Amino acid sequence: MLRVSWRSPLKSGRTRRNKAKRILLSPGRHITLQCGGYGDAQWLEREFAAAGNGRVGCGFITWSLAKQPQLLQQTLAHAPAAVMLSFGAPEPFAAAVKAAGVCLICQVQTLAHTRAAVASGADIIVAQGSEAGGHGQSRTTFTLVPEIADYLAKAAPETVLVAAGGVADGRGLAAALVLGAEGVLVGSRFMMSEEALVPAGLHEAVVRARGDATIRTTVLDVVRKLEWPPEHTGRALRNRFVDTWHGRERELGAPDTVVREFDRYTRARETGDMDNTGIFVGEAAGLLNDVRPAGDIVHDMVAQAERILTNRRALPR
Ligand SMILES: Cc1cc2nc3c(=O)[nH]c(=O)nc-3n(C[C@H](O)[C@H](O)[C@H](O)COP(=O)(O)O)c2cc1C
């Protein structure tokens, strides 16, 4: 998450008393979120250790966490900077996060999700538009963010709003701030950083891709036998695997086929054959033309947004 030292006229006069928010919104601060994903106790320990048991946050896929709720207590024992809950009702877990004094982030895709997140006491709401890489729903960032900003202004003015989906440079950051967000959550751009742990060939495949080449699909879940709630699809790169199976999900899910295809999918990933495996990436793929250090990405994104917001003539053509 990023914050630039530009004050949105839309938010002027808002006070930020909450301690978690003061930490998040002090200049130049950000939270690094590691991903608890589908849940693995040993993996969680390894990742916290790899982060030097530093102040990192941890994100969970909420419907999956419900199958292993003990992972939340394991995470809270590390006193994380934040816990992010995405893709499912937050209330079974929100109280434990709040009771531990940990910042609660809820990633939402609709206004209904926003209401539930506010009722659960979310400190930060991430409004995720369908441009985003990975799982999500159908609302776009451009309308979802201002609608949620209006709602929060009335219903929960202390709650921080962060935009996600399609932010890959300073233009996206500036636009998100103008739409009423106070920061951004960035995924695809950081996947294209030197530090990202990605399979061989992935960076090259994304550099080659334009934004037109992504699609919302369930085939990457079907082949991995992940039972996502049907309202969620995942935005991924169209490649041979996706083009072969998109629209033929039932066929792919047939017992023999799925075993065979999962094996091929996994081997392709291991051998760098990016045409025959899955690559989650957002529509921002069309803006991702290089692989750079994460620190440079942050620095340039913030600097470009500041230039744009203080001088519209700085807008690139
Ligand atoms: C490769 C990849 C994996 C992701 N995995 C998760 C995840 O496990 N949990 C989650 O809440 N969001 C996940 N996301 C979505 C991000 O939280 C975020 O909404 C998205 O990356 C923002 O849009 P952008 O990709 O255009 O920056 C993932 C995104 C990408 C690109």
The ligand as a Gaussian input file, in Angstrom:
#p B3LYP/6-31G(d) Opt

LIG

0 1
 C       -0.570000     -13.500000      -8.943000
 C       -1.629000     -12.927000      -8.052000
 C       -2.045000     -13.648000      -6.943000
 C       -3.016000     -13.124000      -6.090000
 N       -3.389000     -13.844000      -4.998000
 C       -4.260000     -13.299000      -4.120000
 C       -4.588000     -13.984000      -2.927000
 O       -4.104000     -15.105000      -2.673000
 N       -5.434000     -13.399000      -2.058000
 C       -5.979000     -12.171000      -2.313000
 O       -6.711000     -11.660000      -1.497000
 N       -5.725000     -11.509000      -3.459000
 C       -4.867000     -12.039000      -4.353000
 N       -4.577000     -11.358000      -5.509000
 C       -5.301000     -10.117000      -5.808000
 C       -4.674000      -8.926000      -5.112000
 O       -5.031000      -8.940000      -3.735000
 C       -5.145000      -7.587000      -5.712000
 O       -6.533000      -7.437000      -5.580000
 C       -4.778000      -7.408000      -7.162000
 O       -3.502000      -7.894000      -7.457000
 C       -4.850000      -5.932000      -7.514000
 O       -4.902000      -5.739000      -8.885000
 P       -3.604000      -5.669000      -9.834000
 O       -3.190000      -7.072000     -10.028000
 O       -4.121000      -5.021000     -11.067000
 O       -2.573000      -4.849000      -9.106000
 C       -3.603000     -11.872000      -6.369000
 C       -3.177000     -11.155000      -7.488000
 C       -2.209000     -11.657000      -8.337000
 C       -1.772000     -10.840000      -9.529000

